[in-house]
Amino acid sequence: MDHPFHLHSYAVQVLDRDGKPERFRAWRDTVNIAAGTTVRLAVPFRGKGGRTVYHCHIAAHEDLGMMGILEVTQPSEALTSGQ
């Protein structure tokens, strides 16, 4: 089953799927990820930073844990906080 992947607060661009370059790059809100594949994304983390979430848009998958929290920091914050 495919997974419609969504990252809140930031647009994403597919760079490649299973190592094959994406033919039509575009900034997207949601990216379909076919079962058993690997997708490499570009995300321009601009702005103040903070916490945001990512998840599969299939509610049953999200309920089973296909979601998470992403902490976006400024480079200087990451260096001084020991991360």
C-alpha positions as CSV (number, residue, x, y, z in Angstrom):
1,M,0.0,0.0,0.0
2,D,1.2,3.5,-0.8
3,H,1.9,6.1,1.8
4,P,0.9,9.8,1.2
5,F,3.6,11.4,3.3
6,H,3.0,14.9,4.7
7,L,5.3,17.3,6.5
8,H,3.7,20.3,8.2
9,S,5.1,23.8,7.9
10,Y,7.5,23.1,5.0
11,A,7.2,22.2,1.4
12,V,9.2,19.2,0.1
13,Q,10.7,18.2,-3.2
14,V,11.4,14.7,-4.3
15,L,15.0,14.3,-5.4
16,D,14.9,10.6,-6.3
17,R,13.0,7.4,-5.8
18,D,15.1,4.3,-5.2
19,G,18.1,6.2,-6.5
20,K,16.5,7.2,-9.8
21,P,16.2,11.0,-10.2
22,E,12.7,12.4,-10.1
23,R,11.7,13.5,-13.6
24,F,9.4,16.3,-12.7
25,R,10.5,18.2,-9.6
26,A,8.0,20.4,-7.9
27,W,7.5,21.7,-4.3
28,R,4.7,19.7,-2.7
29,D,2.7,19.5,0.4
30,T,2.2,15.8,0.2
31,V,4.3,13.1,-1.5
32,N,3.1,9.6,-2.5
33,I,5.6,7.0,-1.4
34,A,5.0,3.5,-2.9
35,A,5.3,0.6,-0.6
36,G,8.8,-0.8,-0.3
37,T,10.5,2.2,-1.9
38,T,12.9,4.8,-0.6
39,V,12.4,8.5,-1.5
40,R,15.0,11.2,-0.9
41,L,13.5,14.6,-0.2
42,A,14.8,18.2,-0.2
43,V,13.3,20.5,2.5
44,P,14.3,24.1,2.8
45,F,14.1,24.7,6.5
46,R,13.6,28.5,6.5
47,G,12.3,30.7,9.2
48,K,12.4,30.7,12.9
49,G,12.3,27.0,13.5
50,G,10.5,25.0,16.2
51,R,8.6,21.8,16.3
52,T,6.5,20.4,13.5
53,V,5.0,17.0,12.6
54,Y,5.2,14.6,9.8
55,H,2.8,11.7,9.1
56,C,1.1,9.4,6.6
57,H,-2.2,10.7,5.5
58,I,-3.9,7.3,5.9
59,A,-5.5,7.6,9.3
60,A,-5.0,3.9,10.2
61,H,-1.3,4.2,9.5
62,E,-1.0,7.4,11.5
63,D,-2.8,5.7,14.4
64,L,-0.3,2.8,14.3
65,G,2.6,5.2,14.7
66,M,3.5,6.3,11.2
67,M,4.1,9.9,12.4
68,G,6.6,11.9,14.3
69,I,7.8,15.2,15.6
70,L,10.6,17.1,13.9
71,E,12.6,19.8,15.8
72,V,14.0,22.5,13.5
73,T,16.7,24.6,14.9
74,Q,19.0,27.3,13.7
75,P,22.6,26.1,13.1
76,S,24.0,28.1,15.9
77,E,21.3,26.7,18.3
78,A,22.3,23.1,17.5
79,L,26.0,23.8,18.1
80,T,25.5,25.5,21.4
81,S,22.9,23.0,22.8
82,G,25.3,20.1,22.3
83,Q,23.1,18.3,19.7
